[in-house]
Amino acid sequence: MQSPLFSYTEQQSQDRYTVQNPQLLRVALTGQDDILARKGAMVAYQGLVDFDGEYQSNSRRRAAAATGEGLELMRCSGQGTIYFANLAQYIHVVDVDQEGMTVDSAYVLALDSTLHTEVIAVDSQYGISGSGKYQLNISGRGKVALMTSGQPLMMLVTPDKYVSVDADAIVAWSSGLRVQMQSQTHSSGVRRRRGSTGEGWELSFLGQGFALVQPSEVMPPQGAEIGEGLRAQFGVGQQGAHAQNQNNAWN
């Protein structure tokens, strides 16, 4: 049998994480450190590999229920090669160091089991009850595979150059950055925009680090379901502040 499909063969690499192609991740297991991956993200594997649900403590479950920011993981162990993907999103491997990284859990595909994760809140500078945006803080040393809808933009933040990003487009940022959540409006009622610009809540970053932005304000793509709770109410996806401010403008 002959076909151009046979050009899409496995990438040979000694690295633990290899981007097989822009939308497919290859992870090598050697029988030592496990990998944590998004539930259901495995598309193929070779070798002797075990998949098991990752235990969540009661406090972690309560935090996920209260905030909507929860990453359901499976533990992958053994020896072999695993291929991960999710909704054909673009995949990027990031080295996490002592500085740490903050990310929306919906953009995490896989990570080293040695890393520590914790739900944190990004409060609105207006102090509006219920408008906080919850994120996942990742610390320690290891690798994380992130996903974006399309090819992303990495924006550098310096003390003399702060960056503002649409809350529906931000993917991740350096944990050391100072963050302010604000509405793109000049009226006293921040829930109702002035005019019909289509812009809603945004995050402003100050300090020294990076902010990773995707070229899409809809998360995740293809109408996939997102979590409930405050994260679904403000700052993310079609149920986020972007959509709610549009509805307010029409009322």
C-alpha positions as CSV (number, residue, x, y, z in Angstrom):
1,M,0.0,0.0,0.0
2,Q,1.3,3.5,-0.8
3,S,0.1,6.8,0.5
4,P,1.4,10.2,1.6
5,L,0.1,9.2,5.0
6,F,3.2,7.1,5.5
7,S,5.2,10.3,5.8
8,Y,3.5,10.8,9.2
9,T,5.8,8.4,11.1
10,E,6.9,8.5,14.7
11,Q,9.5,11.1,15.7
12,Q,12.6,9.4,17.1
13,S,13.9,11.3,20.1
14,Q,15.7,10.7,23.4
15,D,13.7,13.5,25.1
16,R,10.9,12.7,27.6
17,Y,8.5,15.1,25.9
18,T,8.5,15.4,22.1
19,V,6.0,17.3,20.0
20,Q,5.3,14.7,17.4
21,N,3.5,17.3,15.3
22,P,1.9,20.6,16.2
23,Q,-1.2,18.9,17.6
24,L,0.2,15.6,19.0
25,L,2.5,15.0,22.0
26,R,4.8,12.0,22.4
27,V,5.9,11.2,26.0
28,A,8.5,8.5,26.8
29,L,8.1,6.5,30.1
30,T,11.2,4.7,31.5
31,G,9.6,3.1,34.5
32,Q,10.8,5.8,36.9
33,D,8.8,9.1,37.2
34,D,5.1,9.0,36.2
35,I,3.3,11.4,34.0
36,L,0.0,13.1,34.9
37,A,-2.2,13.8,31.9
38,R,-5.7,15.1,31.2
39,K,-8.3,12.4,31.5
40,G,-9.1,10.8,28.1
41,A,-6.2,12.6,26.3
42,M,-4.4,9.4,25.3
43,V,-4.8,8.6,21.6
44,A,-2.2,5.8,21.3
45,Y,0.6,4.1,23.2
46,Q,3.2,1.4,22.9
47,G,4.8,-0.8,25.6
48,L,3.7,-1.8,29.1
49,V,1.8,1.3,30.3
50,D,-0.8,1.6,33.1
51,F,-3.4,4.3,33.3
52,D,-5.1,5.1,36.6
53,G,-7.3,7.9,37.9
54,E,-5.4,10.4,40.0
55,Y,-6.6,10.7,43.6
56,Q,-8.0,14.1,44.7
57,S,-8.1,15.1,48.3
58,N,-11.4,16.4,49.8
59,S,-10.0,19.9,49.9
60,R,-9.0,19.7,46.2
61,R,-12.5,18.5,45.3
62,R,-14.1,21.2,47.3
63,A,-11.9,23.9,45.7
64,A,-12.8,22.6,42.2
65,A,-16.5,22.6,43.0
66,A,-16.4,26.1,44.5
67,T,-14.2,27.7,41.8
68,G,-14.8,25.7,38.6
69,E,-11.0,25.5,38.3
70,G,-10.1,21.8,38.5
71,L,-7.9,19.6,36.5
72,E,-9.0,16.0,36.2
73,L,-6.0,13.9,35.7
74,M,-4.9,10.3,35.1
75,R,-1.6,8.9,36.2
76,C,0.4,7.1,33.5
77,S,3.2,4.8,34.6
78,G,5.3,1.9,33.3
79,Q,7.6,1.7,30.3
80,G,6.7,2.7,26.8
81,T,5.6,5.6,24.6
82,I,2.3,7.5,24.9
83,Y,0.7,9.9,22.5
84,F,-1.6,12.7,23.8
85,A,-3.9,15.1,22.1
86,N,-7.0,17.1,22.8
87,L,-9.4,18.6,20.2
88,A,-6.5,19.0,17.7
89,Q,-5.2,22.0,19.8
90,Y,-1.6,23.2,19.3
91,I,0.8,21.7,21.9
92,H,3.8,23.5,23.6
93,V,6.2,22.0,26.1
94,V,7.3,24.4,28.9
95,D,10.1,24.0,31.5
96,V,8.8,25.1,34.9
97,D,11.5,26.4,37.2
98,Q,11.5,28.0,40.7
99,E,9.6,31.1,39.4
100,G,6.5,29.0,38.7
101,M,3.7,29.4,36.2
102,T,0.1,30.2,36.5
103,V,-2.3,28.7,33.9
104,D,-5.9,28.0,33.2
105,S,-6.3,24.3,33.9
106,A,-8.3,23.9,30.6
107,Y,-5.0,24.5,28.7
108,V,-3.0,21.7,30.5
109,L,-2.5,18.5,28.6
110,A,0.2,16.7,30.6
111,L,2.8,17.4,33.3
112,D,5.5,15.8,35.4
113,S,4.1,14.1,38.5
114,T,6.8,15.8,40.6
115,L,5.2,19.3,40.0
116,H,2.9,20.8,42.6
117,T,-0.5,22.4,41.6
118,E,-2.7,24.7,43.6
119,V,-5.9,26.7,42.8
120,I,-5.4,30.5,43.3
121,A,-7.7,33.5,42.8
122,V,-7.1,36.5,40.7
123,D,-9.2,39.2,42.3
124,S,-10.9,42.0,40.4
125,Q,-9.5,45.4,41.2
126,Y,-13.0,46.7,41.4
127,G,-13.8,44.3,44.3
128,I,-17.0,43.1,42.7
129,S,-18.3,40.0,44.5
130,G,-18.1,36.9,42.3
131,S,-15.9,38.4,39.6
132,G,-12.6,36.8,40.7
133,K,-10.9,34.6,38.1
134,Y,-9.5,31.3,39.4
135,Q,-6.3,29.8,38.0
136,L,-3.9,26.9,38.5
137,N,-0.5,27.7,40.0
138,I,2.2,25.2,39.0
139,S,5.5,25.2,41.0
140,G,8.6,23.0,41.3
141,R,10.9,21.8,38.6
142,G,9.6,19.8,35.6
143,K,7.8,20.0,32.3
144,V,4.3,20.9,31.4
145,A,2.6,20.5,28.0
146,L,0.2,23.3,27.3
147,M,-2.5,23.6,24.6
148,T,-3.6,26.6,22.6
149,S,-6.3,27.2,20.0
150,G,-4.0,28.2,17.1
151,Q,-0.4,29.4,17.2
152,P,0.2,31.6,20.4
153,L,1.9,34.8,21.1
154,M,4.5,35.1,23.9
155,M,4.5,38.6,25.3
156,L,7.4,39.7,27.6
157,V,6.5,41.8,30.6
158,T,9.2,44.2,32.0
159,P,9.1,46.8,34.8
160,D,8.7,49.5,32.2
161,K,6.4,47.7,29.9
162,Y,3.2,46.1,31.3
163,V,0.9,44.0,29.2
164,S,-2.9,43.8,29.2
165,V,-4.6,40.7,27.8
166,D,-8.2,39.7,27.1
167,A,-9.3,37.4,29.9
168,D,-10.7,35.0,27.3
169,A,-7.4,34.8,25.4
170,I,-4.8,34.4,28.2
171,V,-3.3,31.0,28.6
172,A,-0.5,31.3,31.2
173,W,1.9,33.7,32.8
174,S,4.8,33.8,35.2
175,S,3.6,33.4,38.7
176,G,5.9,36.2,40.0
177,L,3.9,38.8,38.0
178,R,1.5,41.2,39.7
179,V,-2.0,40.8,38.2
180,Q,-4.9,43.2,38.1
181,M,-8.3,42.3,36.7
182,Q,-10.3,45.1,35.1
183,S,-13.1,45.9,32.7
184,Q,-12.5,47.7,29.5
185,T,-15.0,50.5,30.2
186,H,-15.1,54.1,31.3
187,S,-18.6,54.0,32.8
188,S,-19.3,53.7,36.5
189,G,-21.1,50.4,36.1
190,V,-18.4,48.1,35.0
191,R,-20.9,45.3,34.2
192,R,-22.2,47.4,31.3
193,R,-19.8,48.5,28.6
194,R,-20.0,51.9,27.0
195,G,-20.8,51.4,23.3
196,S,-20.5,48.0,21.6
197,T,-16.7,47.4,21.3
198,G,-17.1,43.7,22.1
199,E,-14.3,43.9,24.7
200,G,-14.8,42.7,28.2
201,W,-12.7,41.7,31.2
202,E,-8.9,41.9,30.9
203,L,-5.9,41.0,33.0
204,S,-3.0,43.5,33.3
205,F,0.5,42.1,34.2
206,L,3.2,44.0,35.9
207,G,6.8,43.0,36.8
208,Q,9.2,40.8,35.1
209,G,8.1,37.7,33.2
210,F,5.9,36.5,30.3
211,A,2.3,36.2,29.3
212,L,1.2,33.6,26.8
213,V,-1.8,34.5,24.6
214,Q,-3.7,32.4,22.1
215,P,-5.4,33.8,19.0
216,S,-8.8,32.9,20.1
217,E,-11.3,34.1,22.7
218,V,-13.3,30.9,22.7
219,M,-12.1,28.2,25.1
220,P,-12.0,25.3,24.5
221,P,-12.6,25.1,20.8
222,Q,-15.3,23.3,18.8
223,G,-18.0,24.0,21.4
224,A,-16.4,21.6,24.0
225,E,-17.9,21.8,27.5
226,I,-16.2,23.9,30.1
227,G,-16.5,23.7,33.9
228,E,-19.2,25.3,36.0
229,G,-18.6,27.8,38.8
230,L,-17.0,31.3,38.9
231,R,-14.5,30.4,36.1
232,A,-17.4,29.8,33.8
233,Q,-19.1,33.1,34.9
234,F,-16.2,35.6,34.4
235,G,-13.2,35.7,32.1
236,V,-13.4,32.5,30.1
237,G,-15.2,31.2,27.1
238,Q,-18.7,31.9,25.7
239,Q,-20.2,32.0,29.3
240,G,-17.5,34.4,30.4
241,A,-17.4,38.1,30.9
242,H,-16.9,38.6,27.2
243,A,-20.3,37.1,26.4
244,Q,-22.0,38.6,29.5
245,N,-20.9,42.1,28.6
246,Q,-22.2,41.6,25.1
247,N,-25.5,40.6,26.6
248,N,-25.5,43.6,28.8
249,A,-24.8,45.9,25.9
250,W,-27.9,44.5,24.1
251,N,-30.2,45.0,27.1
